[in-house]
Amino acid sequence: MTSSDLNYLTVALPKGKLFAPSAKMLADIGYTAEGLSEKSRKLVITNEEEKIRFIITKTADLPTYVEYGAADVGIIGKDVLLEEGKDVYELLDLKFGFCRLMVAVPQALQQEKLSDYAHMRVATKYPRVAERFFSSMGIQMEIIKLNGSIELAPMVGLAEMIVDIVETGRTLKENQLIEVAQIHPATARFIANRVSFKMKFDRINRMVEDLKTLMEGGVNGENSSC
């Protein structure tokens, strides 16, 4: 970390559904920059007056940027933190982006107990989460990593089960899938690089306290989802 880096606070924001409520929440406590937009072609967007830099990353990459210090702080979903397992400080549950990681199967395959699904194939974007969950239950499964349209896997015979993130469960119903187990609730979290948290403690701690105050006022984008 150079002396120049110490003058700036670099904030990582995720592309996708969490971007807008995250940017609004930060703007509400005074952290913004001209041209800050998910569609911006700039890789780094800077507010020189306030010494704030923003970077916009792919969701799965954001914890890596924070872990290695390319960003001091960031906002990301708990589901991503669980899957990526990066060495960062999780400072605050921001209470928006409400979703849950769960296990679902086609209605025709529903069993009485989770152990009845042993040795089946599980399609998921979250292979580490899935492996840990089933291992904790003493159930051996075959995990298949996919990057999109997880609900398609049981429909075409690629897998019997899925592990995915859901909000309302509407997509599951539309594809004749039924939830059989919840793994973990997921909301947006404010995270920090471990070194940055020490070197820039005053600025980062002030952000945390301002975010807490904002949340207590009930204007934190509470209606946003995952």
C-alpha positions as CSV (number, residue, x, y, z in Angstrom):
1,M,0.0,0.0,0.0
2,T,1.6,3.3,-1.2
3,S,1.4,6.7,0.5
4,S,-0.9,7.7,-2.4
5,D,-3.2,4.8,-1.7
6,L,-3.4,5.9,2.0
7,N,-5.0,9.2,0.8
8,Y,-7.8,7.4,-0.9
9,L,-10.6,5.0,0.2
10,T,-11.4,2.5,-2.6
11,V,-14.9,1.1,-2.6
12,A,-15.8,-2.0,-4.6
13,L,-19.4,-2.3,-5.8
14,P,-20.9,-5.4,-7.4
15,K,-22.6,-5.5,-10.8
16,G,-26.1,-6.7,-10.9
17,K,-29.1,-6.3,-8.5
18,L,-27.1,-5.1,-5.5
19,F,-25.4,-2.3,-7.4
20,A,-28.2,0.3,-7.4
21,P,-29.2,-0.1,-3.7
22,S,-25.6,-0.2,-2.7
23,A,-24.7,3.0,-4.6
24,K,-27.8,4.7,-3.2
25,M,-27.0,3.7,0.4
26,L,-23.4,5.0,0.1
27,A,-24.6,8.3,-1.6
28,D,-27.1,8.8,1.3
29,I,-24.1,8.9,3.7
30,G,-22.0,11.1,1.4
31,Y,-20.0,8.6,-0.6
32,T,-20.4,9.2,-4.3
33,A,-18.6,10.3,-7.5
34,E,-19.6,11.9,-10.7
35,G,-20.4,9.3,-13.3
36,L,-20.8,6.5,-10.9
37,S,-23.0,4.0,-12.8
38,E,-23.1,0.3,-13.3
39,K,-22.8,0.9,-17.1
40,S,-19.8,3.2,-16.8
41,R,-16.9,2.4,-19.1
42,K,-14.5,3.8,-16.7
43,L,-12.7,1.1,-14.6
44,V,-12.0,3.4,-11.7
45,I,-14.4,6.3,-10.9
46,T,-12.9,8.9,-8.5
47,N,-14.1,11.7,-6.3
48,E,-10.9,13.7,-6.0
49,E,-12.4,16.2,-3.5
50,E,-13.4,13.5,-1.1
51,K,-10.5,11.1,-2.0
52,I,-12.8,8.2,-2.8
53,R,-12.4,5.7,-5.6
54,F,-15.0,3.3,-6.8
55,I,-14.5,0.1,-8.8
56,I,-17.3,-1.9,-10.2
57,T,-16.6,-5.7,-10.4
58,K,-18.3,-8.9,-11.3
59,T,-20.1,-10.3,-8.2
60,A,-17.9,-13.3,-7.7
61,D,-14.7,-11.3,-8.0
62,L,-15.5,-8.6,-5.5
63,P,-14.3,-10.4,-2.4
64,T,-11.0,-11.1,-4.1
65,Y,-10.4,-7.4,-4.8
66,V,-11.1,-6.7,-1.2
67,E,-9.0,-9.6,0.2
68,Y,-5.9,-8.5,-1.8
69,G,-6.3,-4.8,-1.0
70,A,-7.2,-3.6,-4.5
71,A,-10.3,-2.3,-2.7
72,D,-10.4,-1.2,0.9
73,V,-14.1,-2.0,1.4
74,G,-17.0,-3.4,-0.6
75,I,-20.6,-4.5,-0.5
76,I,-21.5,-8.1,-1.5
77,G,-24.1,-10.7,-0.8
78,K,-23.6,-13.2,2.0
79,D,-24.1,-16.1,-0.5
80,V,-20.9,-14.9,-2.4
81,L,-18.9,-14.7,0.8
82,L,-19.9,-18.2,1.8
83,E,-19.0,-19.6,-1.6
84,E,-15.7,-17.7,-2.1
85,G,-14.4,-18.0,1.5
86,K,-12.1,-15.0,1.2
87,D,-10.1,-13.6,4.2
88,V,-11.9,-10.3,4.7
89,Y,-13.6,-8.6,7.6
90,E,-17.4,-8.8,7.5
91,L,-18.3,-5.6,9.3
92,L,-22.0,-5.1,8.8
93,D,-25.2,-6.8,7.7
94,L,-26.8,-4.1,5.5
95,K,-30.3,-5.7,5.7
96,F,-31.1,-5.5,2.0
97,G,-31.0,-8.0,-0.9
98,F,-32.9,-10.6,1.1
99,C,-32.6,-14.1,-0.3
100,R,-31.8,-17.6,0.8
101,L,-29.6,-20.4,-0.3
102,M,-31.7,-23.6,-0.6
103,V,-32.0,-27.1,-1.9
104,A,-34.8,-27.9,-4.4
105,V,-35.9,-31.0,-6.3
106,P,-38.6,-31.7,-8.9
107,Q,-41.9,-32.3,-7.2
108,A,-42.0,-35.9,-8.5
109,L,-38.7,-36.7,-6.7
110,Q,-39.7,-35.3,-3.3
111,Q,-38.7,-37.6,-0.4
112,E,-39.4,-37.7,3.3
113,K,-35.9,-37.1,4.5
114,L,-32.9,-35.2,3.1
115,S,-30.8,-38.3,3.5
116,D,-33.1,-40.1,1.0
117,Y,-31.4,-38.0,-1.7
118,A,-28.0,-39.5,-1.0
119,H,-25.7,-40.1,-4.1
120,M,-27.9,-38.0,-6.4
121,R,-26.4,-35.3,-8.6
122,V,-26.7,-31.6,-7.5
123,A,-26.4,-28.7,-10.0
124,T,-25.3,-25.4,-8.5
125,K,-23.5,-22.1,-8.9
126,Y,-22.3,-22.7,-5.3
127,P,-20.3,-25.9,-5.3
128,R,-18.4,-25.2,-2.1
129,V,-21.5,-24.2,-0.2
130,A,-23.3,-27.3,-1.5
131,E,-20.4,-29.6,-0.6
132,R,-20.1,-28.2,2.9
133,F,-23.8,-28.5,3.5
134,F,-24.3,-32.0,2.4
135,S,-21.0,-33.1,4.2
136,S,-22.3,-31.5,7.4
137,M,-25.5,-33.7,7.0
138,G,-23.4,-36.8,6.4
139,I,-24.7,-37.1,2.8
140,Q,-22.5,-37.9,-0.1
141,M,-23.6,-36.2,-3.4
142,E,-22.2,-35.6,-6.8
143,I,-21.8,-31.8,-7.3
144,I,-22.1,-30.3,-10.8
145,K,-20.9,-26.7,-11.2
146,L,-23.1,-24.5,-13.5
147,N,-23.0,-20.8,-14.2
148,G,-26.6,-20.1,-15.1
149,S,-30.2,-21.5,-15.5
150,I,-29.8,-23.9,-12.7
151,E,-33.5,-24.9,-12.8
152,L,-32.8,-26.3,-16.3
153,A,-30.6,-29.1,-15.0
154,P,-33.3,-31.3,-13.5
155,M,-35.6,-30.7,-16.5
156,V,-33.1,-32.2,-19.0
157,G,-31.7,-34.9,-16.7
158,L,-28.3,-33.3,-15.9
159,A,-29.1,-33.5,-12.1
160,E,-31.8,-34.6,-9.7
161,M,-31.4,-31.6,-7.4
162,I,-30.3,-28.0,-7.3
163,V,-28.7,-25.7,-4.8
164,D,-29.4,-22.1,-5.6
165,I,-30.2,-18.6,-4.3
166,V,-33.9,-17.6,-4.3
167,E,-36.0,-14.7,-3.2
168,T,-39.7,-15.6,-3.5
169,G,-39.5,-19.1,-4.9
170,R,-41.6,-18.1,-7.9
171,T,-39.1,-19.4,-10.4
172,L,-39.0,-22.7,-8.6
173,K,-42.8,-23.1,-8.9
174,E,-42.8,-22.2,-12.5
175,N,-40.3,-25.0,-13.2
176,Q,-42.2,-27.6,-10.9
177,L,-39.4,-27.5,-8.3
178,I,-40.0,-27.7,-4.6
179,E,-37.7,-26.4,-1.8
180,V,-36.6,-29.2,0.6
181,A,-34.0,-27.5,2.7
182,Q,-32.7,-24.1,3.5
183,I,-28.9,-23.7,3.8
184,H,-28.4,-20.1,4.8
185,P,-30.2,-16.7,4.6
186,A,-28.4,-14.1,2.5
187,T,-28.3,-10.3,2.6
188,A,-25.9,-7.6,1.5
189,R,-22.8,-7.3,3.7
190,F,-20.3,-4.5,4.1
191,I,-16.7,-6.0,4.1
192,A,-13.2,-4.6,4.5
193,N,-9.6,-5.6,3.7
194,R,-7.9,-6.6,6.9
195,V,-4.9,-4.3,6.4
196,S,-7.0,-1.4,5.2
197,F,-9.2,-1.7,8.3
198,K,-6.1,-1.0,10.5
199,M,-4.4,1.5,8.3
200,K,-7.6,3.5,7.5
201,F,-9.6,2.6,10.6
202,D,-11.0,6.1,11.2
203,R,-12.5,6.4,7.7
204,I,-13.8,2.9,7.5
205,N,-15.2,2.9,11.1
206,R,-17.0,6.2,10.3
207,M,-18.5,4.6,7.2
208,V,-19.8,1.7,9.4
209,E,-21.3,4.1,12.0
210,D,-22.9,6.2,9.3
211,L,-24.4,3.1,7.7
212,K,-25.7,2.0,11.0
213,T,-27.3,5.4,11.6
214,L,-28.8,5.3,8.1
215,M,-30.3,1.8,8.6
216,E,-31.8,2.9,12.0
217,G,-33.6,5.6,10.1
218,G,-35.1,3.0,7.8
219,V,-33.9,4.5,4.5
220,N,-31.4,1.8,3.4
221,G,-33.1,0.4,0.2
222,E,-35.0,-2.1,2.4
223,N,-37.2,-3.2,-0.5
224,S,-34.4,-4.4,-2.7
225,S,-33.9,-8.1,-3.3
226,C,-31.1,-10.4,-4.4
